[in-house]
Amino acid sequence: CGQNLRLRVEKGRGHRGGRKSVDTISFFAAQGVAFYRFFRGKYHSALRSAELAYGSALRNEDIYGQILARDLLGHVLVAIGSVRVGLRHLEGALDLATKVGNGGGATALRISLLKFRSQYGLEPHDSVGALDVAIAELEPEDTYSRAELRLELARQLILRGQADKAQEVLNASCDDVYRHQNRRQGMTLNLRFAFILHLEGRHHQALQLLRTAERGVVADVDHVFSAQLKGL
């Protein structure tokens, strides 16, 4: 496939229409590979593919492609620890999405930015307050985003020693998480509950929840989550 694609690139040189077509194909191919590798936990391989996708979208002057590529680039970079660089890509994607009126994309990017800034202590204001406001402003049908923000809000509350409030938030998120049977959100929910039980000294119950969460782990994919489980 790579050899065929290079041949098409060579044939398209000097002809804008041909070049544009090749860059479009290159973008979707690289973006698809990057997306697959990212969700398989192969972050450094995903980074290379995401960079290729972004380069193709730039050459093609494809704004929508640039939004998708920078969104994925941001998530991959955060996953490998280059948090600030990743956030800059997410911010760039948000700027583009706002300019072209991509409301759904802009909302998703704002949520990712808020979640990561809170998670890594980069929210310039009160992260708990910012998460509360973001949850209240979500559309009622956006249950996935609401669950994501509540799971992060619970983590922030736990870190601040407000376990009772965190448990209330987790209880409120159960319906959204289990209704859609999102595997990773379900594991995160159990991890949060287990940590609260651990802090309360209810270690046997905490271990039971951790074992429940562990059954959902895909060993060669969920590297970060597996480390969190083992750590607790």
SERO-4910 file (N, C-alpha, C, O; in steps of 0.05 Angstrom, whole numbers):
BEGIN
 pado doro    nc1    nc2    nc3   cac1   cac2   cac3    cc1    cc2    cc3    oc1    oc2    oc3
  Cys    A     17    -24      0      0      0      0     17     25      0     11     44    -14
  Gly    A     39     24     16     56     48     18     70     53     -9     72     76    -17
  Gln    A     78     32    -23     92     36    -49     72     47    -70     79     65    -85
  Asn    A     47     36    -70     27     46    -88     21     76    -83     17     91   -101
  Leu    A     20     83    -57     14    110    -50     36    129    -59     31    151    -69
  Arg    A     62    120    -56     84    137    -65     83    140    -95     89    162   -105
  Leu    A     76    119   -110     74    122   -139     53    142   -146     57    158   -165
  Arg    A     31    142   -132      9    161   -138     18    190   -132     10    209   -145
  Val    A     34    192   -111     45    219   -104     62    229   -127     60    252   -135
  Glu    A     80    211   -137     98    219   -158     82    228   -183     89    247   -196
  Lys    A     61    212   -190     45    219   -213     30    245   -210     24    259   -229
  Gly    A     24    252   -184      8    276   -179     25    301   -178     14    323   -176
  Arg    A     51    299   -177     68    322   -175     64    341   -199     63    331   -222
  Gly    A     63    367   -194     60    386   -215     32    390   -224     26    407   -241
  His    A     13    375   -212    -15    377   -219    -30    380   -193    -33    360   -178
  Arg    A    -41    404   -188    -53    409   -162    -76    390   -156    -80    381   -134
  Gly    A    -93    384   -177   -115    366   -173   -106    339   -164   -117    327   -145
  Gly    A    -85    328   -178    -74    302   -171    -62    302   -143    -65    283   -128
  Arg    A    -47    324   -138    -34    326   -112    -55    327    -89    -52    315    -68
  Lys    A    -76    342    -94    -97    345    -74   -110    318    -68   -116    312    -45
  Ser    A   -114    303    -90   -127    277    -86   -109    258    -70   -118    244    -53
  Val    A    -83    259    -76    -64    242    -62    -62    249    -32    -62    232    -15
  Asp    A    -62    276    -27    -61    285      1    -86    277     16    -85    271     40
  Thr    A   -109    277      3   -134    268     15   -132    239     23   -139    231     45
  Ile    A   -122    222      4   -119    194     10    -99    190     32   -103    173     50
  Ser    A    -77    204     31    -56    202     51    -67    209     79    -61    196     99
  Phe    A    -83    230     80    -94    239    106   -111    217    118   -107    209    141
  Phe    A   -131    206    103   -149    187    114   -134    161    122   -141    148    142
  Ala    A   -114    153    105    -99    129    112    -83    132    138    -85    115    155
  Ala    A    -68    155    140    -52    159    163    -69    164    188    -62    155    210
  Gln    A    -91    179    185   -108    185    208   -121    159    218   -123    155    242
  Gly    A   -129    142    200   -141    116    208   -122     99    223   -128     87    244
  Val    A    -97     97    213    -76     82    226    -70     93    254    -67     79    274
  Ala    A    -68    120    255    -61    133    281    -83    128    301    -78    122    325
  Phe    A   -108    130    293   -131    125    311   -131     97    321   -134     92    345
  Tyr    A   -126     78    304   -125     49    312   -102     45    332   -106     32    352
  Arg    A    -79     55    325    -56     51    343    -60     64    370    -52     54    391
  Phe    A    -72     88    370    -78    102    395    -95     85    413    -89     82    437
  Phe    A   -117     74    403   -135     58    419   -124     31    426   -135     17    443
  Arg    A   -103     23    412    -89     -2    419    -67      3    439    -52    -16    447
  Gly    A    -63     28    448    -43     34    467    -15     37    456      5     37    471
  Lys    A    -12     38    429     14     40    417     19     70    410     17     78    387
  Tyr    A     25     85    431     24    114    429     47    125    411     42    144    396
  His    A     71    115    413     92    126    397     88    121    367     95    137    350
  Ser    A     78     97    361     72     91    333     48    109    324     48    118    301
  Ala    A     29    113    341      6    130    335     16    159    329      5    172    312
  Leu    A     36    168    344     46    195    341     57    199    312     51    219    300
  Arg    A     72    180    303     84    182    276     62    184    255     63    200    236
  Ser    A     41    167    257     20    167    238      3    193    240     -6    204    220
  Ala    A     -1    202    264    -17    227    268     -2    251    256    -15    269    245
  Glu    A     24    252    259     39    273    247     38    273    216     36    294    203
  Leu    A     38    249    205     35    246    176      7    256    167      5    270    147
  Ala    A    -13    249    182    -40    258    176    -43    288    177    -55    300    159
  Tyr    A    -31    300    197    -32    329    200    -17    343    177    -27    363    166
  Gly    A      6    332    169     21    343    146      5    342    121      5    361    105
  Ser    A     -9    320    116    -26    317     92    -49    337     92    -55    349     72
  Ala    A    -61    340    116    -84    359    118    -74    388    113    -89    404    102
  Leu    A    -50    395    123    -39    421    118    -34    426     88    -42    447     78
  Arg    A    -21    407     75    -15    410     47    -41    412     30    -42    427     10
  Asn    A    -61    398     39    -86    397     25   -104    421     32   -126    425     20
  Glu    A    -95    438     51   -111    460     61   -139    451     69   -159    464     65
  Asp    A   -140    428     82   -164    415     91   -169    423    120   -157    411    138
  Ile    A   -186    442    126   -190    452    153   -202    430    170   -193    426    193
  Tyr    A   -222    416    160   -234    394    176   -214    373    182   -213    363    205
  Gly    A   -197    366    163   -176    346    168   -156    356    189   -147    340    205
  Gln    A   -149    381    188   -131    393    208   -143    391    236   -129    386    255
  Ile    A   -169    396    238   -183    394    264   -180    365    275   -172    361    298
  Leu    A   -187    346    258   -185    318    267   -157    310    274   -152    296    294
  Ala    A   -138    317    257   -110    309    261    -99    322    286    -85    308    302
  Arg    A   -104    348    291    -93    361    315   -107    351    340    -94    349    361
  Asp    A   -132    344    338   -146    332    361   -132    306    369   -126    302    392
  Leu    A   -128    288    349   -115    263    355    -86    267    364    -77    254    383
  Leu    A    -72    285    351    -44    291    359    -43    299    388    -26    291    403
  Gly    A    -62    317    396    -62    326    424    -66    303    443    -52    302    464
  His    A    -85    285    437    -90    263    456    -66    244    457    -59    234    478
  Val    A    -53    239    434    -29    221    434     -6    234    450      6    220    466
  Leu    A     -1    259    446     21    272    460     16    273    490     35    269    506
  Val    A     -8    278    498    -14    277    527     -9    249    538      2    246    560
  Ala    A    -17    229    522    -14    201    531     16    193    535     22    177    553
  Ile    A     34    205    519     62    198    522     77    217    541    101    215    545
  Gly    A     62    236    553     74    254    573     81    282    563     90    298    579
  Ser    A     78    288    537     84    315    527     58    331    529     46    339    510
  Val    A     51    337    555     24    348    560     20    375    549      0    380    535
  Arg    A     39    394    553     35    421    544     35    423    513     19    438    502
  Val    A     52    407    500     51    407    471     25    396    461     13    406    442
  Gly    A     16    374    474    -10    363    467    -33    382    470    -51    384    454
  Leu    A    -32    398    492    -54    417    497    -53    439    476    -74    450    468
  Arg    A    -29    447    467    -28    467    445    -41    457    420    -54    473    406
  His    A    -38    432    414    -51    421    390    -81    421    394    -96    427    375
  Leu    A    -91    413    417   -119    413    423   -130    442    421   -152    446    411
  Glu    A   -115    461    432   -124    489    430   -125    498    401   -144    513    394
  Gly    A   -105    490    385   -106    497    356   -130    485    342   -142    498    325
  Ala    A   -136    460    349   -159    447    337   -185    461    345   -203    464    329
  Leu    A   -186    470    370   -210    484    380   -213    511    365   -235    518    358
  Asp    A   -191    525    361   -193    550    346   -204    546    318   -222    561    309
  Leu    A   -194    526    305   -204    520    277   -233    511    278   -249    520    261
  Ala    A   -241    494    297   -268    485    298   -288    508    304   -310    509    293
  Thr    A   -279    527    320   -295    550    326   -299    568    302   -320    578    297
  Lys    A   -277    572    287   -277    589    263   -296    578    242   -309    594    228
  Val    A   -296    552    238   -313    541    217   -341    533    226   -357    523    211
  Gly    A   -347    538    252   -373    533    262   -379    504    268   -402    495    266
  Asn    A   -359    488    274   -362    460    280   -368    458    310   -351    453    327
  Gly    A   -394    462    317   -402    464    345   -397    438    361   -387    440    383
  Gly    A   -403    415    349   -399    390    363   -370    384    368   -362    376    390
  Gly    A   -353    390    348   -325    386    351   -313    405    372   -296    397    388
  Ala    A   -322    430    372   -312    449    391   -319    441    419   -303    444    437
  Thr    A   -344    431    423   -352    423    450   -335    399    460   -326    399    483
  Ala    A   -330    380    442   -313    357    450   -285    365    457   -273    355    476
  Leu    A   -274    384    442   -247    394    447   -246    409    473   -226    406    488
  Arg    A   -266    426    479   -266    440    504   -267    421    528   -253    425    548
  Ile    A   -282    400    525   -284    380    546   -257    366    550   -248    362    573
  Ser    A   -244    358    528   -217    346    530   -197    364    544   -182    356    561
  Leu    A   -197    390    536   -179    409    547   -184    412    577   -165    413    593
  Leu    A   -209    415    585   -215    419    613   -207    394    629   -196    397    651
  Lys    A   -213    371    619   -206    346    633   -176    343    637   -167    337    658
  Phe    A   -161    349    616   -132    346    618   -120    368    635   -101    362    651
  Arg    A   -129    392    633   -119    414    650   -124    408    679   -107    414    696
  Ser    A   -147    398    685   -154    390    713   -136    367    722   -125    368    744
  Gln    A   -134    347    705   -119    323    712    -90    329    718    -78    317    736
  Tyr    A    -78    348    703    -49    353    706    -44    379    721    -22    389    721
  Gly    A    -64    390    735    -61    413    752    -55    438    736    -41    456    747
  Leu    A    -65    441    712    -59    464    695    -83    483    692    -82    503    678
  Glu    A   -105    476    705   -129    494    704   -123    519    721   -118    517    745
  Pro    A   -122    543    708   -114    567    722   -133    576    744   -125    590    763
  His    A   -157    568    742   -177    574    763   -184    549    778   -169    529    777
  Asp    A   -205    549    793   -213    526    809   -223    504    790   -244    508    776
  Ser    A   -209    482    789   -217    461    770   -244    448    778   -259    440    760
  Val    A   -250    447    804   -276    436    812   -299    453    802   -318    443    792
  Gly    A   -295    479    806   -316    498    797   -319    497    767   -341    498    756
  Ala    A   -296    496    752   -297    495    723   -311    470    713   -326    470    694
  Leu    A   -306    447    726   -319    422    719   -349    423    724   -365    414    708
  Asp    A   -356    434    747   -384    438    754   -399    454    732   -421    446    723
  Val    A   -387    476    724   -399    493    704   -402    479    677   -423    480    664
  Ala    A   -380    465    670   -381    450    644   -402    429    644   -416    425    623
  Ile    A   -406    415    666   -426    394    668   -454    406    665   -471    396    651
  Ala    A   -458    429    678   -485    442    677   -491    452    650   -515    454    642
  Glu    A   -471    459    634   -475    471    607   -479    450    585   -485    457    563
  Leu    A   -474    424    591   -477    404    571   -506    400    562   -524    404    578
  Glu    A   -509    392    537   -536    384    528   -545    359    543   -528    342    548
  Pro    A   -570    357    549   -580    333    564   -573    307    552   -568    287    566
  Glu    A   -572    306    525   -567    280    511   -538    273    510   -531    251    502
  Asp    A   -520    291    518   -491    286    516   -482    271    541   -467    281    558
  Thr    A   -491    246    543   -486    230    568   -457    222    570   -446    219    592
  Tyr    A   -444    216    547   -416    208    548   -399    230    560   -383    225    578
  Ser    A   -402    254    550   -386    277    560   -391    282    589   -373    288    605
  Arg    A   -417    280    597   -424    285    625   -411    264    643   -401    271    665
  Ala    A   -410    239    634   -397    218    650   -367    223    652   -355    221    674
  Glu    A   -355    231    630   -326    237    630   -319    259    650   -300    257    666
  Leu    A   -335    281    650   -329    303    667   -335    296    696   -321    305    714
  Arg    A   -356    281    701   -362    273    729   -340    255    740   -334    257    764
  Leu    A   -330    237    724   -309    219    733   -284    235    741   -270    229    761
  Glu    A   -278    256    726   -255    274    732   -262    291    756   -244    296    773
  Leu    A   -286    301    758   -295    317    781   -292    300    807   -283    310    827
  Ala    A   -300    275    806   -298    258    829   -269    255    837   -262    255    861
  Arg    A   -251    252    818   -222    249    824   -212    274    838   -197    272    857
  Gln    A   -220    298    828   -212    323    840   -221    325    869   -207    335    886
  Leu    A   -246    317    873   -257    319    900   -243    299    919   -238    306    942
  Ile    A   -236    275    909   -222    256    926   -195    268    934   -186    266    957
  Leu    A   -181    280    914   -155    292    920   -156    314    941   -137    320    954
  Arg    A   -180    327    943   -184    349    962   -195    339    988   -203    355   1005
  Gly    A   -197    312    991   -207    301   1016   -237    303   1019   -247    300   1042
  Gln    A   -251    307    997   -280    309    998   -293    283    987   -307    284    967
  Ala    A   -288    261   1001   -296    235    992   -327    233    990   -337    220    972
  Asp    A   -341    245   1009   -370    243   1009   -382    256    984   -400    245    971
  Lys    A   -372    280    978   -381    293    954   -374    278    929   -389    276    909
  Ala    A   -350    266    929   -341    250    906   -359    226    902   -366    219    879
  Gln    A   -368    214    924   -386    191    921   -413    199    910   -425    184    894
  Glu    A   -422    222    917   -447    233    906   -445    236    876   -463    230    861
  Val    A   -422    247    868   -418    251    839   -417    225    824   -428    222    802
  Leu    A   -403    205    836   -401    179    823   -428    165    822   -435    153    802
  Asn    A   -443    167    843   -470    156    843   -487    168    820   -503    154    807
  Ala    A   -484    194    816   -499    208    795   -490    199    767   -505    201    748
  Ser    A   -465    190    765   -455    183    739   -460    154    731   -457    146    708
  Cys    A   -469    138    751   -473    109    746   -492    104    723   -487     87    705
  Asp    A   -514    118    723   -534    114    702   -523    118    674   -528    102    656
  Asp    A   -509    140    670   -497    146    644   -477    126    636   -476    117    613
  Val    A   -460    117    655   -438     98    648   -449     71    641   -442     59    621
  Tyr    A   -468     61    657   -477     34    653   -499     32    631   -502     11    618
  Arg    A   -513     54    626   -533     53    605   -520     48    578   -531     34    561
  His    A   -497     61    574   -483     58    548   -461     37    548   -448     32    528
  Gln    A   -456     25    571   -437      3    574   -410     10    562   -398     -6    548
  Asn    A   -401     34    568   -374     42    559   -353     28    577   -352     33    601
  Arg    A   -337     11    565   -319     -6    580   -299     11    597   -296      6    621
  Arg    A   -287     31    585   -266     46    600   -279     63    622   -268     67    643
  Gln    A   -302     75    616   -315     91    637   -324     73    660   -322     81    683
  Gly    A   -333     49    653   -340     30    675   -317     23    692   -320     21    717
  Met    A   -294     18    680   -270     11    696   -262     35    713   -254     32    736
  Thr    A   -263     59    702   -255     83    717   -274     87    740   -266     95    762
  Leu    A   -300     83    736   -320     86    757   -313     67    780   -313     76    804
  Asn    A   -307     42    775   -300     23    796   -274     31    810   -271     28    834
  Leu    A   -255     42    794   -230     50    806   -234     73    826   -223     74    848
  Arg    A   -251     93    818   -257    115    836   -271    106    862   -264    114    883
  Phe    A   -291     88    859   -305     78    883   -285     62    900   -286     65    925
  Ala    A   -268     47    888   -248     31    903   -229     49    919   -222     42    942
  Phe    A   -222     71    907   -203     89    921   -217    102    946   -204    105    967
  Ile    A   -242    108    943   -257    119    966   -259     98    988   -254    104   1011
  Leu    A   -265     73    981   -267     52   1000   -240     48   1014   -238     42   1038
  His    A   -218     50    998   -191     47   1009   -186     69   1030   -175     63   1052
  Leu    A   -193     94   1024   -189    116   1042   -205    112   1068   -197    121   1089
  Glu    A   -228     99   1066   -245     94   1089   -236     70   1105   -248     63   1125
  Gly    A   -216     56   1096   -206     32   1110   -221      7   1103   -217    -13   1117
  Arg    A   -238      8   1083   -254    -16   1075   -239    -30   1053   -248    -31   1030
  His    A   -216    -42   1060   -197    -52   1040   -208    -76   1025   -203    -79   1001
  His    A   -222    -94   1039   -232   -118   1026   -252   -110   1003   -251   -121    981
  Gln    A   -270    -92   1010   -289    -83    989   -275    -68    966   -283    -70    943
  Ala    A   -254    -53    974   -239    -39    953   -226    -59    934   -227    -56    909
  Leu    A   -215    -81    945   -202   -101    928   -223   -115    910   -217   -122    887
  Gln    A   -247   -120    921   -267   -132    904   -274   -115    880   -278   -125    858
  Leu    A   -276    -89    884   -282    -71    862   -259    -70    842   -263    -68    818
  Leu    A   -235    -70    852   -211    -70    835   -211    -95    817   -204    -94    794
  Arg    A   -218   -118    829   -219   -143    814   -240   -141    793   -237   -151    770
  Thr    A   -263   -128    799   -284   -125    780   -274   -107    756   -279   -114    733
  Ala    A   -260    -86    763   -249    -68    743   -228    -83    726   -227    -79    702
  Glu    A   -212    -99    739   -191   -113    725   -201   -132    704   -188   -138    684
  Arg    A   -225   -143    708   -237   -162    688   -242   -148    662   -245   -161    641
  Gly    A   -245   -122    662   -250   -107    637   -225    -98    623   -226    -88    600
  Val    A   -202   -103    635   -176    -94    623   -168   -112    600   -168   -136    602
  Val    A   -161    -99    578   -149   -113    555   -118   -109    558   -109    -87    555
  Ala    A   -104   -131    564    -76   -129    573    -58   -113    554    -42    -96    563
  Asp    A    -61   -117    528    -42   -104    509    -53    -77    499    -41    -65    481
  Val    A    -74    -67    512    -86    -42    503    -87    -22    526    -79      1    523
  Asp    A    -97    -30    549   -103    -12    571    -79     -9    590    -81    -14    614
  His    A    -56     -1    579    -31      1    595    -33     21    618    -26     14    641
  Val    A    -44     44    612    -45     65    632    -65     57    654    -58     60    678
  Phe    A    -88     47    647   -108     40    666    -98     16    683   -102     15    707
  Ser    A    -85     -3    670    -74    -26    685    -54    -17    706    -54    -28    728
  Ala    A    -38      2    699    -18     13    719    -32     26    742    -24     23    765
  Gln    A    -54     40    737    -69     53    759    -81     32    777    -81     35    802
  Leu    A    -92     11    766   -103    -11    782    -82    -24    800    -86    -28    824
  Lys    A    -59    -30    788    -38    -43    803    -27    -24    824    -20    -33    846
  Gly    A    -26      2    818    -17     21    838    -34     22    863    -24     23    885
  Leu    A    -60     21    859    -78     22    882    -78     -5    896    -92     -8    916
***
